[in-house]
Amino acid sequence: MARVTHEFKCTNCSKYFDIKLNISLTGNYRIHCPNCGHIHYRTLKEGRITEERFPDNQESILIEDIKPMMASCRETQHDTNLDSYFNEDKGESFLHRLWKEKFSRLIN
């Protein structure tokens, strides 16, 4: 299935993170910030995040939680392809940060 990549900014910690969503997703979802855990209540339509929010109450139908990987967090916004994004301050790409998140405990 096709996927759409979104850049999202957490209103709590002001970090940016990326989410890759299946285009078949439609409904109410809770998007968790991988940095601070803040929950964003959003409505998705065909895999796209809308500006619509929904309340956290018994009447709202929640489909599932979306929890992006910590490696997708960064300080600044970017407008390039995820895999080619390069953090010049730290000298590492998105894939390098992902590798470190998954395997750093094995080399320490």
C-alpha positions as CSV (number, residue, x, y, z in Angstrom):
1,M,0.0,0.0,0.0
2,A,1.1,3.6,-0.6
3,R,2.3,5.7,2.2
4,V,2.5,9.5,2.8
5,T,5.3,11.1,4.8
6,H,4.3,14.0,7.1
7,E,6.4,16.4,9.1
8,F,4.8,17.2,12.4
9,K,5.7,19.8,15.1
10,C,5.0,19.1,18.7
11,T,3.3,22.1,20.4
12,N,4.7,20.9,23.8
13,C,8.4,20.6,23.2
14,S,8.7,22.3,19.8
15,K,10.6,19.4,18.2
16,Y,9.8,18.2,14.7
17,F,9.3,14.6,13.8
18,D,8.3,12.6,10.8
19,I,5.4,10.1,10.4
20,K,4.9,7.8,7.4
21,L,1.2,6.9,7.1
22,N,-0.7,4.4,5.0
23,I,-3.1,6.2,2.7
24,S,-6.0,3.9,3.8
25,L,-6.0,5.5,7.3
26,T,-9.1,7.6,8.0
27,G,-10.6,8.5,11.4
28,N,-9.5,9.7,14.8
29,Y,-5.9,9.0,15.9
30,R,-3.7,9.9,18.8
31,I,-0.2,10.9,17.6
32,H,2.4,10.7,20.3
33,C,5.5,12.9,20.2
34,P,8.5,10.6,20.4
35,N,10.5,13.2,22.3
36,C,8.2,14.2,25.2
37,G,5.2,11.9,24.8
38,H,2.7,14.7,24.3
39,I,-0.5,13.4,22.6
40,H,-1.9,15.2,19.6
41,Y,-5.6,14.3,18.8
42,R,-5.9,14.5,15.1
43,T,-8.4,13.3,12.4
44,L,-6.8,11.6,9.4
45,K,-8.4,11.5,5.9
46,E,-6.8,9.1,3.4
47,G,-3.5,9.0,5.2
48,R,-3.3,12.8,5.5
49,I,-3.2,14.6,8.8
50,T,-6.0,17.3,8.9
51,E,-6.2,20.3,11.2
52,E,-9.3,18.8,12.8
53,R,-8.9,17.8,16.4
54,F,-11.2,15.6,18.4
55,P,-11.9,15.6,22.1
56,D,-10.6,13.0,24.5
57,N,-13.9,11.8,25.8
58,Q,-16.2,8.7,25.6
59,E,-18.2,10.0,22.6
60,S,-15.2,10.3,20.3
61,I,-14.3,7.1,18.4
62,L,-10.5,6.5,18.6
63,I,-9.1,4.1,16.1
64,E,-5.5,3.7,17.4
65,D,-2.4,5.4,18.7
66,I,0.5,6.4,16.3
67,K,3.9,6.3,18.0
68,P,6.7,7.5,15.7
69,M,10.3,6.5,16.3
70,M,12.6,8.7,18.4
71,A,15.1,8.8,15.6
72,S,12.7,10.9,13.5
73,C,12.9,13.8,16.1
74,R,14.9,16.9,15.3
75,E,15.2,20.6,16.3
76,T,14.6,22.1,12.9
77,Q,12.1,21.8,10.1
78,H,13.3,20.4,6.8
79,D,11.9,20.3,3.3
80,T,14.0,17.5,1.7
81,N,13.6,13.8,1.4
82,L,13.8,12.0,4.7
83,D,16.7,9.7,3.7
84,S,18.8,12.5,2.3
85,Y,18.2,14.8,5.3
86,F,21.6,15.5,6.9
87,N,22.0,17.1,10.4
88,E,25.1,19.2,9.9
89,D,25.4,20.1,13.6
90,K,25.8,16.4,14.5
91,G,27.1,15.1,11.2
92,E,24.4,12.4,10.8
93,S,21.5,11.5,8.6
94,F,18.1,10.2,9.5
95,L,19.1,6.6,8.8
96,H,22.2,7.0,10.9
97,R,20.1,8.3,13.9
98,L,17.7,5.4,13.3
99,W,20.6,2.9,13.4
100,K,21.9,4.4,16.6
101,E,18.5,4.2,18.2
102,K,18.1,0.6,17.5
103,F,21.7,-0.7,17.9
104,S,23.6,1.6,20.2
105,R,22.9,-0.6,23.2
106,L,24.8,-3.4,21.5
107,I,28.0,-1.5,21.0
108,N,28.2,0.1,24.5
